Amino acid sequence: MEYRQLGRTDMRVSAISFGAWAIGGFWGAVDDAVSMRALNAAIDAGVNFIDTADVYGDGHSERLIARLKKDRPRDTIWVATKAGRQLPRQTADGYSRANLTSWIDGSLSRLGVDALDLLQLHCPHPGVYDRPEIFGMLDDLVAAGKLRHYGVSVETVDEALRAIAHPNVRTVQIIFNMFRLKPADAFFARAKAREVGILARVPLASGLLTGKLSRHSTFAADDHRQFNRHGEMFDAGETFSGVPFEAALDAVDLLRPLVPAGWTLAQFALRWILMFDAVTCAIPGARTPEQAIGNAAAGALPPLDDATLAAVRRVYDERIRGLVHSRW
């Protein structure tokens, strides 16, 4: 496993980390025993960084991670969680001192820790970035010992750029994958110059870049890939990276011949992300030990050549750019 420095924090994290949304909810039925095996398999494979949120299964994901940390006290396991989506409606005013403190105290309790390694505002209302007092409250919570570091999870490149104008934002979590290249074009250089860590989320485009989905794929009623394709519950870009399903499948077919022998398409997609040195880590989700092990293996694969990178860019430019580039 490759490890990279997470911006200006004290954390050196696995280049392939573990996204814990799927073990919390909105991906169909979950089995806690299987989820725990997946978490343990990831740590055994060299993963030392887990990303979760207070709303993943209404705190269930955080509780599972607390069990993992209790079971493995000798392992270094950094945990990033997120807060803000408990608001019934996103407003900048909702990010009050009372709410921030309440959300953070809840995560501290569920994770069983005295301080959060990394707290991220969870795709907050865009107006939050114009409120320096909100980031001042986070500074106060760091000073109080409840947080060690803080960052943001964003929907758009514009939000990412506005976020890093606040001096103590240590990380930005943003959708970045073969179907969402705009961050590389318009954000990465600025983040790198400010030594801001970048967490690449939705790295497999909600499963599209595993190559396992087809036009005949079906999804459970409580799976966001069934009910949120047009942004019915949260931003449409969170589901299949905002790419219409049929168009995405056509693009996947063009990517398959580029996959090196012995690699899976998912590993290829993850290794491609790591070719961008501004990225600290990719955080694919996993629901089973097999998925966790397969994802982690991408952290030890050799670099891709320039011809392959150019070919991926052509697929994006010809099939995907017009569908997503101007939106996020």
DRENDO-1510 file (C-alpha; in Angstrom, 1 decimal, always signed):
<recs>
REC; n; res; u; v; w
REC; 1; MET; +0.0; +0.0; +0.0 .
REC; 2; GLU; +1.2; +3.5; -0.8 .
REC; 3; TYR; +0.8; +6.2; +1.9 .
REC; 4; ARG; +0.5; +9.9; +1.3 .
REC; 5; GLN; +0.7; +13.0; +3.6 .
REC; 6; LEU; -2.8; +14.4; +4.2 .
REC; 7; GLY; -2.2; +18.1; +3.6 .
REC; 8; ARG; -1.0; +20.0; +6.6 .
REC; 9; THR; -2.3; +17.5; +9.1 .
REC; 10; ASP; -0.2; +15.0; +11.1 .
REC; 11; MET; -1.8; +12.1; +9.2 .
REC; 12; ARG; -0.1; +9.9; +6.6 .
REC; 13; VAL; -2.9; +7.9; +5.1 .
REC; 14; SER; -3.3; +5.0; +2.8 .
REC; 15; ALA; -3.7; +6.0; -0.9 .
REC; 16; ILE; -6.7; +3.7; -1.1 .
REC; 17; SER; -8.9; +4.2; +2.0 .
REC; 18; PHE; -12.4; +3.0; +3.0 .
REC; 19; GLY; -15.6; +4.9; +2.3 .
REC; 20; ALA; -18.2; +3.8; +4.9 .
REC; 21; TRP; -21.4; +5.1; +3.4 .
REC; 22; ALA; -22.4; +1.7; +2.0 .
REC; 23; ILE; -22.2; +0.0; +5.4 .
REC; 24; GLY; -24.4; +2.6; +6.9 .
REC; 25; GLY; -27.3; +2.8; +4.4 .
REC; 26; PHE; -28.8; +4.0; +1.1 .
REC; 27; TRP; -27.2; +1.1; -0.7 .
REC; 28; GLY; -29.7; -1.6; +0.0 .
REC; 29; ALA; -29.7; -4.1; +2.8 .
REC; 30; VAL; -26.6; -4.4; +4.9 .
REC; 31; ASP; -25.4; -7.2; +7.2 .
REC; 32; ASP; -23.3; -5.9; +10.1 .
REC; 33; ALA; -21.3; -9.1; +10.4 .
REC; 34; VAL; -20.2; -8.8; +6.7 .
REC; 35; SER; -19.6; -5.1; +7.2 .
REC; 36; MET; -17.2; -5.8; +10.1 .
REC; 37; ARG; -15.4; -8.4; +8.0 .
REC; 38; ALA; -15.0; -5.8; +5.2 .
REC; 39; LEU; -13.6; -3.2; +7.6 .
REC; 40; ASN; -11.1; -5.7; +9.1 .
REC; 41; ALA; -10.1; -6.9; +5.6 .
REC; 42; ALA; -9.4; -3.4; +4.6 .
REC; 43; ILE; -7.1; -2.8; +7.7 .
REC; 44; ASP; -5.4; -6.1; +7.1 .
REC; 45; ALA; -4.7; -4.9; +3.5 .
REC; 46; GLY; -3.0; -1.7; +4.7 .
REC; 47; VAL; -5.9; +0.7; +4.8 .
REC; 48; ASN; -5.5; +3.2; +7.7 .
REC; 49; PHE; -8.1; +5.9; +6.9 .
REC; 50; ILE; -11.9; +5.6; +7.0 .
REC; 51; ASP; -14.4; +8.2; +5.8 .
REC; 52; THR; -17.9; +8.2; +7.3 .
REC; 53; ALA; -20.6; +10.7; +8.3 .
REC; 54; ASP; -23.1; +11.1; +11.1 .
REC; 55; VAL; -26.0; +10.5; +8.8 .
REC; 56; TYR; -24.8; +7.2; +7.3 .
REC; 57; GLY; -27.4; +4.9; +8.7 .
REC; 58; ASP; -28.3; +7.6; +11.3 .
REC; 59; GLY; -24.9; +7.0; +13.0 .
REC; 60; HIS; -24.8; +3.3; +12.4 .
REC; 61; SER; -21.6; +3.5; +10.3 .
REC; 62; GLU; -19.8; +5.4; +13.0 .
REC; 63; ARG; -20.8; +2.8; +15.6 .
REC; 64; LEU; -19.4; +0.0; +13.4 .
REC; 65; ILE; -16.1; +1.9; +13.1 .
REC; 66; ALA; -16.0; +2.3; +16.9 .
REC; 67; ARG; -16.3; -1.5; +17.2 .
REC; 68; LEU; -13.4; -1.8; +14.7 .
REC; 69; LYS; -11.2; +0.5; +16.7 .
REC; 70; LYS; -12.0; -1.2; +19.9 .
REC; 71; ASP; -11.2; -4.6; +18.4 .
REC; 72; ARG; -7.9; -3.3; +17.0 .
REC; 73; PRO; -6.3; -1.0; +19.6 .
REC; 74; ARG; -2.8; -1.5; +18.2 .
REC; 75; ASP; -3.6; -0.4; +14.7 .
REC; 76; THR; -3.4; +3.2; +13.5 .
REC; 77; ILE; -6.8; +3.9; +12.1 .
REC; 78; TRP; -7.6; +7.5; +11.3 .
REC; 79; VAL; -11.3; +8.4; +11.0 .
REC; 80; ALA; -12.8; +11.3; +9.2 .
REC; 81; THR; -16.5; +12.0; +9.7 .
REC; 82; LYS; -18.9; +14.6; +8.4 .
REC; 83; ALA; -21.6; +16.8; +9.9 .
REC; 84; GLY; -24.4; +19.1; +8.6 .
REC; 85; ARG; -26.8; +16.9; +6.8 .
REC; 86; GLN; -28.9; +16.4; +9.9 .
REC; 87; LEU; -30.5; +19.8; +9.1 .
REC; 88; PRO; -34.0; +19.3; +7.7 .
REC; 89; ARG; -33.2; +21.9; +5.1 .
REC; 90; GLN; -29.8; +23.2; +4.1 .
REC; 91; THR; -29.2; +26.9; +5.1 .
REC; 92; ALA; -26.1; +28.7; +6.1 .
REC; 93; ASP; -27.8; +29.8; +9.4 .
REC; 94; GLY; -28.2; +26.1; +10.3 .
REC; 95; TYR; -24.4; +26.0; +10.9 .
REC; 96; SER; -24.7; +27.6; +14.3 .
REC; 97; ARG; -22.4; +27.1; +17.2 .
REC; 98; ALA; -25.1; +25.1; +19.0 .
REC; 99; ASN; -25.7; +22.8; +16.0 .
REC; 100; LEU; -22.0; +22.3; +15.3 .
REC; 101; THR; -21.3; +21.4; +18.9 .
REC; 102; SER; -24.3; +19.0; +19.1 .
REC; 103; TRP; -23.3; +17.2; +15.9 .
REC; 104; ILE; -19.7; +16.8; +16.9 .
REC; 105; ASP; -20.6; +15.6; +20.4 .
REC; 106; GLY; -22.8; +13.0; +18.8 .
REC; 107; SER; -20.0; +11.7; +16.6 .
REC; 108; LEU; -17.6; +11.7; +19.5 .
REC; 109; SER; -20.0; +9.6; +21.5 .
REC; 110; ARG; -20.7; +7.1; +18.7 .
REC; 111; LEU; -17.1; +6.8; +17.7 .
REC; 112; GLY; -16.0; +6.5; +21.3 .
REC; 113; VAL; -13.2; +9.0; +21.1 .
REC; 114; ASP; -12.2; +12.2; +22.8 .
REC; 115; ALA; -11.4; +14.1; +19.7 .
REC; 116; LEU; -12.3; +13.7; +16.0 .
REC; 117; ASP; -9.3; +13.2; +13.7 .
REC; 118; LEU; -11.0; +15.1; +10.9 .
REC; 119; LEU; -14.4; +16.7; +10.9 .
REC; 120; GLN; -15.8; +17.7; +7.4 .
REC; 121; LEU; -18.7; +19.9; +6.7 .
REC; 122; HIS; -21.0; +17.7; +4.7 .
REC; 123; CYS; -21.8; +19.4; +1.4 .
REC; 124; PRO; -23.1; +22.4; +3.2 .
REC; 125; HIS; -25.3; +25.2; +1.8 .
REC; 126; PRO; -23.1; +27.3; -0.6 .
REC; 127; GLY; -23.6; +30.3; +1.6 .
REC; 128; VAL; -21.5; +28.7; +4.4 .
REC; 129; TYR; -18.3; +29.6; +2.4 .
REC; 130; ASP; -19.2; +33.3; +2.8 .
REC; 131; ARG; -19.4; +33.0; +6.6 .
REC; 132; PRO; -15.9; +33.2; +8.1 .
REC; 133; GLU; -17.6; +33.1; +11.5 .
REC; 134; ILE; -18.6; +29.4; +10.9 .
REC; 135; PHE; -15.0; +28.5; +10.3 .
REC; 136; GLY; -14.1; +30.5; +13.4 .
REC; 137; MET; -16.4; +28.2; +15.4 .
REC; 138; LEU; -14.6; +25.2; +14.0 .
REC; 139; ASP; -11.3; +26.8; +15.1 .
REC; 140; ASP; -12.8; +27.2; +18.6 .
REC; 141; LEU; -13.8; +23.5; +18.6 .
REC; 142; VAL; -10.2; +22.6; +17.6 .
REC; 143; ALA; -8.9; +24.8; +20.5 .
REC; 144; ALA; -11.4; +23.0; +22.8 .
REC; 145; GLY; -10.0; +19.6; +21.9 .
REC; 146; LYS; -13.1; +18.2; +20.2 .
REC; 147; LEU; -11.5; +18.3; +16.8 .
REC; 148; ARG; -7.9; +17.8; +15.6 .
REC; 149; HIS; -8.5; +19.0; +12.1 .
REC; 150; TYR; -11.3; +20.1; +9.9 .
REC; 151; GLY; -12.2; +20.3; +6.2 .
REC; 152; VAL; -15.2; +20.3; +3.8 .
REC; 153; SER; -16.9; +17.9; +1.5 .
REC; 154; VAL; -18.2; +19.8; -1.6 .
REC; 155; GLU; -20.4; +19.3; -4.6 .
REC; 156; THR; -18.7; +21.7; -7.0 .
REC; 157; VAL; -15.3; +23.0; -7.9 .
REC; 158; ASP; -16.5; +26.5; -7.2 .
REC; 159; GLU; -17.3; +25.5; -3.6 .
REC; 160; ALA; -13.9; +23.8; -3.3 .
REC; 161; LEU; -12.1; +27.0; -4.3 .
REC; 162; ARG; -14.2; +29.1; -1.9 .
REC; 163; ALA; -13.5; +26.6; +0.9 .
REC; 164; ILE; -9.8; +26.8; +0.7 .
REC; 165; ALA; -9.8; +30.5; +1.0 .
REC; 166; HIS; -10.4; +29.8; +4.7 .
REC; 167; PRO; -6.9; +29.3; +6.1 .
REC; 168; ASN; -7.5; +26.4; +8.5 .
REC; 169; VAL; -9.4; +24.2; +6.0 .
REC; 170; ARG; -7.0; +21.2; +5.9 .
REC; 171; THR; -8.9; +19.0; +3.4 .
REC; 172; VAL; -11.4; +19.0; +0.6 .
REC; 173; GLN; -13.4; +16.0; -0.3 .
REC; 174; ILE; -14.7; +16.1; -3.9 .
REC; 175; ILE; -16.1; +13.8; -6.5 .
REC; 176; PHE; -13.2; +12.8; -8.8 .
REC; 177; ASN; -13.2; +9.9; -11.2 .
REC; 178; MET; -12.9; +9.0; -14.9 .
REC; 179; PHE; -16.3; +10.6; -15.4 .
REC; 180; ARG; -15.6; +13.8; -13.4 .
REC; 181; LEU; -12.3; +15.4; -14.5 .
REC; 182; LYS; -13.1; +19.1; -13.8 .
REC; 183; PRO; -11.3; +19.1; -10.4 .
REC; 184; ALA; -8.0; +18.2; -12.1 .
REC; 185; ASP; -8.4; +21.0; -14.6 .
REC; 186; ALA; -9.7; +23.7; -12.3 .
REC; 187; PHE; -8.9; +23.0; -8.6 .
REC; 188; PHE; -6.0; +20.6; -8.0 .
REC; 189; ALA; -3.2; +23.1; -8.6 .
REC; 190; ARG; -4.7; +25.6; -6.2 .
REC; 191; ALA; -5.2; +23.0; -3.5 .
REC; 192; LYS; -1.7; +21.7; -3.9 .
REC; 193; ALA; -0.2; +25.2; -3.6 .
REC; 194; ARG; -2.1; +25.7; -0.3 .
REC; 195; GLU; -1.1; +22.2; +0.9 .
REC; 196; VAL; -4.7; +21.1; +1.2 .
REC; 197; GLY; -5.3; +17.4; +1.2 .
REC; 198; ILE; -7.7; +16.1; -1.4 .
REC; 199; LEU; -10.0; +13.1; -0.8 .
REC; 200; ALA; -11.4; +11.7; -4.0 .
REC; 201; ARG; -14.9; +10.5; -3.3 .
REC; 202; VAL; -17.3; +8.5; -5.5 .
REC; 203; PRO; -14.2; +7.1; -7.2 .
REC; 204; LEU; -16.0; +4.3; -8.9 .
REC; 205; ALA; -19.0; +6.4; -10.0 .
REC; 206; SER; -21.5; +4.5; -7.8 .
REC; 207; GLY; -20.3; +1.2; -9.1 .
REC; 208; LEU; -20.3; +2.1; -12.8 .
REC; 209; LEU; -16.5; +1.9; -12.9 .
REC; 210; THR; -16.4; -1.6; -11.5 .
REC; 211; GLY; -17.7; -2.8; -14.9 .
REC; 212; LYS; -20.3; -5.0; -13.1 .
REC; 213; LEU; -23.4; -2.9; -13.9 .
REC; 214; SER; -25.4; -3.4; -17.1 .
REC; 215; ARG; -28.7; -2.3; -18.7 .
REC; 216; HIS; -30.3; -5.1; -16.8 .
REC; 217; SER; -29.0; -4.2; -13.4 .
REC; 218; THR; -31.7; -3.6; -10.7 .
REC; 219; PHE; -31.4; -1.8; -7.4 .
REC; 220; ALA; -33.2; -2.0; -4.1 .
REC; 221; ALA; -35.9; +0.6; -3.3 .
REC; 222; ASP; -33.6; +2.0; -0.6 .
REC; 223; ASP; -30.6; +2.2; -2.8 .
REC; 224; HIS; -29.9; +5.8; -4.0 .
REC; 225; ARG; -29.0; +4.4; -7.4 .
REC; 226; GLN; -32.7; +3.6; -7.7 .
REC; 227; PHE; -34.3; +6.8; -6.2 .
REC; 228; ASN; -31.8; +9.6; -6.6 .
REC; 229; ARG; -30.8; +9.6; -10.3 .
REC; 230; HIS; -32.3; +13.0; -10.8 .
REC; 231; GLY; -31.5; +14.5; -7.4 .
REC; 232; GLU; -34.8; +13.5; -5.7 .
REC; 233; MET; -33.2; +13.4; -2.2 .
REC; 234; PHE; -29.7; +14.9; -2.5 .
REC; 235; ASP; -27.5; +16.3; -5.3 .
REC; 236; ALA; -27.8; +14.3; -8.5 .
REC; 237; GLY; -24.0; +14.3; -8.9 .
REC; 238; GLU; -23.8; +11.9; -5.9 .
REC; 239; THR; -25.5; +9.1; -8.0 .
REC; 240; PHE; -23.5; +7.7; -10.9 .
REC; 241; SER; -21.5; +11.0; -10.8 .
REC; 242; GLY; -24.4; +12.7; -12.4 .
REC; 243; VAL; -24.0; +10.9; -15.7 .
REC; 244; PRO; -27.1; +9.4; -17.3 .
REC; 245; PHE; -27.0; +5.6; -16.7 .
REC; 246; GLU; -27.1; +4.5; -20.4 .
REC; 247; ALA; -24.5; +7.0; -21.5 .
REC; 248; ALA; -22.2; +6.0; -18.7 .
REC; 249; LEU; -22.5; +2.3; -19.7 .
REC; 250; ASP; -21.5; +3.2; -23.2 .
REC; 251; ALA; -18.4; +5.0; -21.9 .
REC; 252; VAL; -17.5; +2.1; -19.7 .
REC; 253; ASP; -17.4; -0.2; -22.7 .
REC; 254; LEU; -14.8; +2.2; -24.2 .
REC; 255; LEU; -12.7; +2.0; -21.1 .
REC; 256; ARG; -12.6; -1.8; -20.8 .
REC; 257; PRO; -9.9; -2.3; -23.5 .
REC; 258; LEU; -7.6; +0.0; -21.6 .
REC; 259; VAL; -7.5; -2.1; -18.5 .
REC; 260; PRO; -4.0; -3.8; -18.1 .
REC; 261; ALA; -3.9; -7.6; -18.0 .
REC; 262; GLY; -4.6; -9.0; -14.5 .
REC; 263; TRP; -6.3; -5.8; -13.3 .
REC; 264; THR; -10.0; -5.3; -12.7 .
REC; 265; LEU; -11.7; -2.2; -14.1 .
REC; 266; ALA; -12.2; -1.0; -10.5 .
REC; 267; GLN; -8.5; -1.2; -9.8 .
REC; 268; PHE; -7.7; +0.5; -13.0 .
REC; 269; ALA; -10.1; +3.4; -12.1 .
REC; 270; LEU; -8.6; +3.7; -8.7 .
REC; 271; ARG; -5.0; +3.6; -9.9 .
REC; 272; TRP; -5.9; +6.3; -12.5 .
REC; 273; ILE; -7.0; +8.6; -9.7 .
REC; 274; LEU; -3.7; +8.1; -7.9 .
REC; 275; MET; -1.8; +9.3; -11.0 .
REC; 276; PHE; -2.8; +12.8; -9.9 .
REC; 277; ASP; -0.3; +13.8; -7.2 .
REC; 278; ALA; -2.5; +16.5; -5.8 .
REC; 279; VAL; -4.9; +13.7; -4.6 .
REC; 280; THR; -4.1; +12.3; -1.2 .
REC; 281; CYS; -6.3; +9.3; -1.4 .
REC; 282; ALA; -9.3; +7.7; -3.1 .
REC; 283; ILE; -12.1; +6.5; -0.8 .
REC; 284; PRO; -14.1; +3.7; -2.5 .
REC; 285; GLY; -16.9; +2.1; -0.6 .
REC; 286; ALA; -16.9; -1.6; +0.2 .
REC; 287; ARG; -19.7; -3.9; +1.5 .
REC; 288; THR; -17.8; -7.2; +1.5 .
REC; 289; PRO; -14.3; -8.3; +2.4 .
REC; 290; GLU; -13.7; -9.2; -1.3 .
REC; 291; GLN; -14.5; -5.7; -2.4 .
REC; 292; ALA; -12.3; -4.2; +0.3 .
REC; 293; ILE; -9.3; -6.4; -0.6 .
REC; 294; GLY; -9.7; -5.7; -4.3 .
REC; 295; ASN; -9.9; -2.0; -3.8 .
REC; 296; ALA; -6.8; -1.9; -1.5 .
REC; 297; ALA; -4.8; -3.8; -4.0 .
REC; 298; ALA; -5.0; -0.8; -6.4 .
REC; 299; GLY; -2.7; +1.0; -3.9 .
REC; 300; ALA; +0.2; -1.2; -4.9 .
REC; 301; LEU; -0.2; -1.2; -8.7 .
REC; 302; PRO; +2.4; +0.3; -11.0 .
REC; 303; PRO; +1.8; +3.7; -12.7 .
REC; 304; LEU; -0.2; +4.0; -15.9 .
REC; 305; ASP; +1.5; +5.3; -19.0 .
REC; 306; ASP; +0.9; +8.5; -20.8 .
REC; 307; ALA; -0.9; +6.9; -23.7 .
REC; 308; THR; -3.4; +5.2; -21.3 .
REC; 309; LEU; -4.0; +8.5; -19.5 .
REC; 310; ALA; -4.7; +10.2; -22.8 .
REC; 311; ALA; -7.1; +7.5; -23.9 .
REC; 312; VAL; -9.1; +7.9; -20.7 .
REC; 313; ARG; -9.2; +11.7; -21.3 .
REC; 314; ARG; -10.5; +11.1; -24.9 .
REC; 315; VAL; -13.4; +9.0; -23.6 .
REC; 316; TYR; -14.3; +11.7; -21.1 .
REC; 317; ASP; -14.0; +14.5; -23.7 .
REC; 318; GLU; -16.0; +12.7; -26.3 .
REC; 319; ARG; -18.7; +11.0; -24.2 .
REC; 320; ILE; -19.0; +12.6; -20.8 .
REC; 321; ARG; -17.7; +16.2; -20.7 .
REC; 322; GLY; -20.8; +17.7; -22.3 .
REC; 323; LEU; -23.0; +15.9; -19.7 .
REC; 324; VAL; -21.3; +17.0; -16.5 .
REC; 325; HIS; -18.4; +19.4; -16.9 .
REC; 326; SER; -20.3; +22.6; -16.6 .
REC; 327; ARG; -22.6; +21.4; -13.8 .
REC; 328; TRP; -20.2; +20.6; -11.1 .
</recs>
